[in-house]
Structure formats: structure tokens, C-alpha cells
Amino acid sequence: MIDTILNVVYDTDTEQAFGIRESDCAPTDPEWYRETLYRNASGYWFIAGEGGSRSRFAVEEATRGRTGSAGIIPLGQSQAMHWLAETGNVSALRDRFMHEKDYLQSEYDLKL
């Protein structure tokens, strides 16, 4: 998947992936989603994924209303750090966010 948002290119085929998160519900559920966190060569973080009509990937269609879709969502550094902490990706946190070690250990009880 590739997209350009505000002159930044986000390409899932060429960027490094940092993990996958999928909801606990079935893919037929409107709240289902699957997403992967990436960081591009310029240092921009983003999520690429897909989901149902009540997920963050839903789109509004004129004739059908809200429907499931796929897409790319840019993230800030703080959002990426929280995503990694919530998914327990300790090695990526060590590599990219060691300066936040005390916060991550107290907030998420992670052993960095």
C-alpha cells in the first residue's frame, strides 16, 4: 500500500514494519481491524491497515454510509511509542525510545 499525505510518501512495501495488531473480534464484526506500524526512511511513523465500518479505517460513502476500508494513518512519535508499548514491542522501544525509559517502565510496567 502506498499513499502520499502532505507531501510525505508512506509505502508499506519499502518501509520497516514494527509489529501487527489485530482486534479480538471476527473479521465480519464492524469493529474488527488489523494494523501494522511502520517508520519511513525520513523518520515518519504511520499505521497501515484495514477494518470494518466502526474501525478507524472506515470511510463514509454517499450511498452506503459508513463502510469498512483500508488505509494509511500518519502518527506522531508519541503515538508510535504508545502503540509499541501497548503491543509489548520492547526491542523497538529500546532502539527508538530509550530516552523515555522511566516513563515506559512506570506507565506500562515494561522491563527495558
Contacts in CASP RR format, 6 or more apart in sequence:
PFRMAT RR
TARGET T0000
AUTHOR 0000-0000-0000
METHOD contacts of the structure
MODEL  1
MIDTILNVVYDTDTEQAFGIRESDCAPTDPEWYRETLYRNASGYWFIAGE
GGSRSRFAVEEATRGRTGSAGIIPLGQSQAMHWLAETGNVSALRDRFMHE
KDYLQSEYDLKL
1 11 0 8 1.000
1 12 0 8 1.000
1 13 0 8 1.000
1 48 0 8 1.000
1 49 0 8 1.000
1 70 0 8 1.000
1 71 0 8 1.000
1 72 0 8 1.000
2 9 0 8 1.000
2 10 0 8 1.000
2 11 0 8 1.000
2 12 0 8 1.000
2 13 0 8 1.000
3 9 0 8 1.000
3 10 0 8 1.000
3 71 0 8 1.000
3 72 0 8 1.000
4 10 0 8 1.000
5 72 0 8 1.000
5 74 0 8 1.000
6 74 0 8 1.000
8 40 0 8 1.000
8 42 0 8 1.000
8 44 0 8 1.000
8 74 0 8 1.000
9 40 0 8 1.000
10 38 0 8 1.000
10 40 0 8 1.000
10 44 0 8 1.000
10 46 0 8 1.000
10 48 0 8 1.000
10 72 0 8 1.000
10 74 0 8 1.000
11 40 0 8 1.000
12 36 0 8 1.000
12 38 0 8 1.000
12 48 0 8 1.000
12 72 0 8 1.000
14 41 0 8 1.000
15 38 0 8 1.000
15 39 0 8 1.000
15 40 0 8 1.000
15 41 0 8 1.000
16 38 0 8 1.000
16 39 0 8 1.000
17 36 0 8 1.000
17 37 0 8 1.000
17 38 0 8 1.000
18 36 0 8 1.000
18 37 0 8 1.000
18 38 0 8 1.000
18 39 0 8 1.000
18 80 0 8 1.000
18 84 0 8 1.000
18 89 0 8 1.000
18 92 0 8 1.000
19 36 0 8 1.000
19 37 0 8 1.000
19 87 0 8 1.000
19 89 0 8 1.000
19 92 0 8 1.000
20 34 0 8 1.000
20 35 0 8 1.000
20 36 0 8 1.000
21 34 0 8 1.000
21 35 0 8 1.000
21 36 0 8 1.000
21 37 0 8 1.000
21 83 0 8 1.000
21 86 0 8 1.000
21 87 0 8 1.000
22 32 0 8 1.000
22 33 0 8 1.000
22 34 0 8 1.000
22 35 0 8 1.000
23 29 0 8 1.000
23 31 0 8 1.000
23 32 0 8 1.000
23 33 0 8 1.000
23 34 0 8 1.000
23 55 0 8 1.000
25 31 0 8 1.000
25 32 0 8 1.000
26 32 0 8 1.000
29 52 0 8 1.000
30 52 0 8 1.000
30 53 0 8 1.000
30 54 0 8 1.000
30 55 0 8 1.000
30 68 0 8 1.000
31 52 0 8 1.000
31 54 0 8 1.000
31 55 0 8 1.000
32 51 0 8 1.000
32 52 0 8 1.000
32 55 0 8 1.000
33 49 0 8 1.000
33 50 0 8 1.000
33 51 0 8 1.000
33 52 0 8 1.000
33 55 0 8 1.000
33 56 0 8 1.000
33 57 0 8 1.000
34 49 0 8 1.000
34 50 0 8 1.000
34 51 0 8 1.000
35 47 0 8 1.000
35 48 0 8 1.000
35 49 0 8 1.000
35 50 0 8 1.000
35 57 0 8 1.000
36 47 0 8 1.000
36 48 0 8 1.000
36 49 0 8 1.000
37 45 0 8 1.000
37 46 0 8 1.000
37 47 0 8 1.000
37 75 0 8 1.000
37 80 0 8 1.000
37 83 0 8 1.000
37 84 0 8 1.000
37 87 0 8 1.000
38 45 0 8 1.000
38 46 0 8 1.000
38 47 0 8 1.000
38 48 0 8 1.000
39 45 0 8 1.000
39 46 0 8 1.000
39 80 0 8 1.000
39 96 0 8 1.000
40 46 0 8 1.000
44 74 0 8 1.000
45 74 0 8 1.000
45 75 0 8 1.000
45 76 0 8 1.000
45 77 0 8 1.000
45 79 0 8 1.000
45 80 0 8 1.000
46 72 0 8 1.000
46 73 0 8 1.000
46 74 0 8 1.000
46 75 0 8 1.000
47 72 0 8 1.000
47 73 0 8 1.000
47 75 0 8 1.000
47 83 0 8 1.000
48 70 0 8 1.000
48 71 0 8 1.000
48 72 0 8 1.000
48 73 0 8 1.000
49 57 0 8 1.000
49 70 0 8 1.000
49 71 0 8 1.000
49 72 0 8 1.000
50 57 0 8 1.000
50 68 0 8 1.000
50 69 0 8 1.000
50 70 0 8 1.000
50 71 0 8 1.000
51 57 0 8 1.000
51 58 0 8 1.000
51 68 0 8 1.000
51 69 0 8 1.000
51 70 0 8 1.000
52 58 0 8 1.000
52 67 0 8 1.000
52 68 0 8 1.000
52 69 0 8 1.000
53 66 0 8 1.000
53 67 0 8 1.000
53 68 0 8 1.000
54 66 0 8 1.000
55 68 0 8 1.000
56 73 0 8 1.000
57 68 0 8 1.000
57 69 0 8 1.000
57 70 0 8 1.000
57 71 0 8 1.000
57 73 0 8 1.000
58 66 0 8 1.000
58 67 0 8 1.000
58 68 0 8 1.000
58 69 0 8 1.000
59 66 0 8 1.000
59 67 0 8 1.000
59 68 0 8 1.000
59 69 0 8 1.000
60 66 0 8 1.000
61 67 0 8 1.000
75 83 0 8 1.000
80 96 0 8 1.000
81 93 0 8 1.000
81 96 0 8 1.000
81 97 0 8 1.000
81 100 0 8 1.000
81 104 0 8 1.000
84 92 0 8 1.000
84 93 0 8 1.000
84 96 0 8 1.000
84 97 0 8 1.000
85 93 0 8 1.000
85 104 0 8 1.000
85 107 0 8 1.000
85 108 0 8 1.000
85 110 0 8 1.000
86 108 0 8 1.000
88 108 0 8 1.000
88 110 0 8 1.000
90 110 0 8 1.000
90 111 0 8 1.000
90 112 0 8 1.000
93 100 0 8 1.000
93 104 0 8 1.000
93 110 0 8 1.000
93 112 0 8 1.000
94 112 0 8 1.000
97 104 0 8 1.000
98 112 0 8 1.000
101 112 0 8 1.000
104 110 0 8 1.000
104 112 0 8 1.000
105 111 0 8 1.000
105 112 0 8 1.000
END
